[in-house]
Amino acid sequence: MGLSTQLRNTSRFLVLVASVLVMIVLGSVTWWYFTTHYVEPEEPPEGRPGLSFESPDDLYFSALLRMRYRELVTPMGDDPTPVRFVVEPGETASGIASRLQEDGFISDAGLFKAYVRFHKLDANLEAGEHTLDRTMTMEEVASALLFAQLREIQITILPGWRIEEIAEMLAEETSIDSQEFLLIARTGSFNYSFLAERPAGSSLEGYLVADTYRIPADADATVLIERLLENFDRVITTQMRRDAQAQGLSLHEWVTLASIVEREALLDSERPIVASVYLNRLAGELPEAEGYLGADPTFQYARGYDPVTDRWWAPFLPEDVTSIDSPYNTFLYPGLPPGPICSPSLASLQAVIYPAQTDFLYFYAIGDGSHAFAKTYEEHLANQALYGGQ
């Protein structure tokens, strides 16, 4: 072997040694970087996929996330003010990430995309409304976007409203079409046992419980009515139904009488007394009109909307009560009307099954929301004379 050959072999050996030393140095530097810059990630939250290595890309994203873990767990700021963030249907993770960075919720759209892709979250970012703030880490932002908030609105059905008044409110405060609501409330079929006692062709008048409800903003008429009927089934307890039967009233008769009490009594303290008057009249104790309720609200219900006063429950003169021939007009037809005339409150429902024990057959509105009660027609006339000018 010549000198030149030895020199070449020596050079090759030195190059090999140098390459090994470089690799050792690079490995040491990499190890130092990881040990000084990397914090071990916590276990993924429940329901979130854990780490997996299904492709070479996963190895790349794993290394990237490990090197930049501190960015993942560092919030953008200290302002806890809630901010609405909407993910549009069909929006990609890339588009979402870009908007998050633009709005100041994350520091790097690319890192966010790598995070959601590696954890298999990119396909689960849910369209809809979300609430974020700038104290959230990138990991927390990603988790928050997995579950859109159901947008709700609040509506209130007032005691004493008939279904047309409910429909008017819905037209003003929701996206529910009033005519669709009325059609379903009058003709729809719903599977609740308490509706079985209604006469054929009856509407849901009286069974749409007066209350405050939170409903999905995009709820339709059927969804809303189901919610109202569920509430009726909850409010009207089994014991109350038994107590109504003990009064000799079917559930439908009970709700019907309670709706009349609702329209007559403004004060909860007077509802049981007003109920006693009507129960006494139903028992045939009214000498001049045996078995007749003679209830003003039933005439108003039969008359319906009054265009002159722009009201559903407009005032009227005593001589008007015979002007409308309707089974709901209890001045012309004895007993209870065919069904409820409005949505009664729980207080009115309770008043009918737990009435005051009185001999009263008459009451007269004083003008301040209360009534003067009387046992005889002579006492009733005296109350009219006493309070009629007020």
Order of alpha helices (4+ residues) and beta strands (2+ residues): alpha-alpha-alpha-beta-alpha-alpha-beta-alpha-beta-alpha-alpha-beta-alpha-alpha-alpha-alpha-alpha-alpha-beta-beta-alpha
